[in-house]
Amino acid sequence: MNQGFGLGEIVNLRRARKQRRRDQDDAIAAANRLAHGVGKAAKRETRAERERAERALEGHRREPNSQEP
């Protein structure tokens, strides 16, 4: 008489440990991306914005390439 208490699913413990470790590593990687990551597009945009600002500043100098006394 089986009252719903059968054998559980057979689990390969080595595979289960590896999968648990992968899941933990993925969670850590996701947290690191949020904390430290800046995408390539964002870096490019920041660099372009900085270069635009530098060009604008250079364009507004009164005497280009002159040295202060």
C-alpha positions as CSV (number, residue, x, y, z in Angstrom):
1,M,0.0,0.0,0.0
2,N,1.5,3.2,-1.2
3,Q,0.2,6.2,0.8
4,G,2.0,8.8,-1.2
5,F,5.4,8.1,0.5
6,G,7.4,6.9,-2.4
7,L,11.0,7.2,-3.2
8,G,12.1,10.7,-4.1
9,E,13.8,11.8,-7.3
10,I,17.3,10.4,-7.7
11,V,19.8,13.2,-7.6
12,N,23.4,13.2,-8.6
13,L,25.0,15.1,-5.7
14,R,28.0,16.2,-7.7
15,R,25.8,17.8,-10.3
16,A,23.6,19.3,-7.7
17,R,26.6,20.9,-5.9
18,K,28.0,22.2,-9.3
19,Q,24.6,23.7,-10.2
20,R,24.2,25.3,-6.8
21,R,27.7,26.8,-7.1
22,R,26.9,28.1,-10.6
23,D,23.7,29.7,-9.4
24,Q,25.6,31.4,-6.5
25,D,28.3,32.6,-8.9
26,D,25.7,34.0,-11.3
27,A,24.0,35.9,-8.4
28,I,27.4,37.4,-7.3
29,A,28.2,38.3,-10.9
30,A,24.9,40.1,-11.3
31,A,25.5,42.0,-8.1
32,N,28.9,43.0,-9.2
33,R,27.6,44.2,-12.6
34,L,25.1,46.5,-10.8
35,A,27.7,47.8,-8.4
36,H,30.7,48.2,-10.7
37,G,29.6,47.7,-14.3
38,V,29.3,50.4,-16.9
39,G,28.4,49.3,-20.3
40,K,30.5,49.9,-23.4
41,A,27.8,52.3,-24.9
42,A,27.7,54.3,-21.7
43,K,31.5,54.6,-21.7
44,R,31.4,55.8,-25.3
45,E,28.7,58.3,-24.6
46,T,30.6,59.7,-21.6
47,R,33.8,60.0,-23.6
48,A,32.0,61.7,-26.5
49,E,30.3,64.2,-24.1
50,R,33.7,65.0,-22.4
51,E,35.3,65.6,-25.8
52,R,32.4,67.8,-26.9
53,A,32.8,69.9,-23.7
54,E,36.6,70.2,-24.2
55,R,36.1,71.4,-27.8
56,A,33.5,73.9,-26.7
57,L,35.9,75.2,-24.0
58,E,38.7,75.5,-26.5
59,G,36.5,77.3,-28.9
60,H,35.7,80.0,-26.3
61,R,39.3,80.8,-25.3
62,R,40.2,84.4,-26.0
63,E,43.7,83.8,-27.2
64,P,44.2,80.3,-28.5
65,N,47.7,78.7,-27.9
66,S,49.0,81.7,-26.0
67,Q,50.7,81.3,-22.6
68,E,49.8,83.5,-19.6
69,P,52.7,85.8,-18.4
